[in-house]
Amino acid sequence: MYEMNSGLQLARAYIPSQVFTQRFSAMEGLSKGTIFPELYMPYHPRRY
């Protein structure tokens, strides 16, 4: 059986500092899911 806390590090988060200088309007942010244009990445599925 595995020991719950074996002292191993399972993961480490890396979050670079980000500067957000622009903002969408409130209505546009609600429709896009973010108010920051730098974070907006719409999903476009591939077509084969």
Distance bins in CASP14 RR format, pairs under 12 A and 6 or more apart:
PFRMAT RR
TARGET T0000
AUTHOR 0000-0000-0000
RMODE 2
METHOD distances of the structure
MODEL  1
2 8 0 0 0 0 0 1 0 0 0 0 0
4 10 0 0 0 0 0 1 0 0 0 0 0
16 38 0 0 0 0 0 1 0 0 0 0 0
18 36 0 0 0 0 1 0 0 0 0 0 0
18 38 1 0 0 1 0 0 0 0 0 0 0
18 39 0 0 0 0 1 0 0 0 0 0 0
19 36 0 0 0 0 0 1 0 0 0 0 0
19 38 0 0 0 0 1 0 0 0 0 0 0
20 34 0 0 0 0 1 0 0 0 0 0 0
20 35 0 0 0 0 1 0 0 0 0 0 0
20 36 1 0 1 0 0 0 0 0 0 0 0
20 37 0 0 0 0 1 0 0 0 0 0 0
20 38 1 0 1 0 0 0 0 0 0 0 0
20 39 1 0 0 1 0 0 0 0 0 0 0
20 40 0 0 0 0 0 1 0 0 0 0 0
21 36 0 0 0 0 1 0 0 0 0 0 0
21 37 0 0 0 0 1 0 0 0 0 0 0
21 38 0 0 0 0 1 0 0 0 0 0 0
22 28 0 0 0 0 0 1 0 0 0 0 0
22 29 0 0 0 0 0 1 0 0 0 0 0
22 34 0 0 0 0 0 1 0 0 0 0 0
22 35 0 0 0 0 1 0 0 0 0 0 0
22 36 1 0 0 1 0 0 0 0 0 0 0
22 37 1 0 1 0 0 0 0 0 0 0 0
22 38 1 0 0 1 0 0 0 0 0 0 0
22 39 0 0 0 0 0 1 0 0 0 0 0
22 40 0 0 0 0 0 1 0 0 0 0 0
23 29 0 0 0 0 1 0 0 0 0 0 0
23 32 0 0 0 0 0 1 0 0 0 0 0
23 34 0 0 0 0 1 0 0 0 0 0 0
23 35 1 0 1 0 0 0 0 0 0 0 0
23 36 1 0 0 1 0 0 0 0 0 0 0
23 37 1 0 0 1 0 0 0 0 0 0 0
23 38 0 0 0 0 1 0 0 0 0 0 0
23 39 0 0 0 0 0 1 0 0 0 0 0
23 40 0 0 0 0 0 1 0 0 0 0 0
24 30 0 0 0 0 1 0 0 0 0 0 0
24 31 0 0 0 0 1 0 0 0 0 0 0
24 32 1 0 0 1 0 0 0 0 0 0 0
24 33 0 0 0 0 1 0 0 0 0 0 0
24 34 1 0 0 1 0 0 0 0 0 0 0
24 35 1 0 1 0 0 0 0 0 0 0 0
24 36 1 0 0 1 0 0 0 0 0 0 0
24 37 1 0 0 1 0 0 0 0 0 0 0
24 38 0 0 0 0 0 1 0 0 0 0 0
24 39 0 0 0 0 0 1 0 0 0 0 0
24 40 1 0 0 1 0 0 0 0 0 0 0
25 31 0 0 0 0 1 0 0 0 0 0 0
25 32 0 0 0 0 0 1 0 0 0 0 0
25 35 0 0 0 0 1 0 0 0 0 0 0
25 37 0 0 0 0 0 1 0 0 0 0 0
26 32 0 0 0 0 0 1 0 0 0 0 0
26 33 0 0 0 0 0 1 0 0 0 0 0
26 34 0 0 0 0 0 1 0 0 0 0 0
26 35 1 0 0 1 0 0 0 0 0 0 0
27 33 0 0 0 0 0 1 0 0 0 0 0
27 35 0 0 0 0 0 1 0 0 0 0 0
28 34 0 0 0 0 1 0 0 0 0 0 0
28 35 0 0 0 0 1 0 0 0 0 0 0
28 36 0 0 0 0 0 1 0 0 0 0 0
28 37 0 0 0 0 1 0 0 0 0 0 0
28 40 0 0 0 0 1 0 0 0 0 0 0
29 35 1 0 1 0 0 0 0 0 0 0 0
29 36 0 0 0 0 1 0 0 0 0 0 0
29 37 0 0 0 0 1 0 0 0 0 0 0
29 39 0 0 0 0 0 1 0 0 0 0 0
29 40 0 0 0 0 1 0 0 0 0 0 0
31 40 0 0 0 0 0 1 0 0 0 0 0
31 42 0 0 0 0 0 1 0 0 0 0 0
32 39 0 0 0 0 1 0 0 0 0 0 0
32 40 1 0 1 0 0 0 0 0 0 0 0
32 41 0 0 0 0 1 0 0 0 0 0 0
32 42 1 0 0 1 0 0 0 0 0 0 0
32 43 0 0 0 0 0 1 0 0 0 0 0
33 39 0 0 0 0 1 0 0 0 0 0 0
33 40 1 0 0 1 0 0 0 0 0 0 0
33 41 0 0 0 0 0 1 0 0 0 0 0
33 42 0 0 0 0 0 1 0 0 0 0 0
33 43 0 0 0 0 0 1 0 0 0 0 0
34 40 1 0 1 0 0 0 0 0 0 0 0
34 41 0 0 0 0 1 0 0 0 0 0 0
34 42 0 0 0 0 0 1 0 0 0 0 0
END
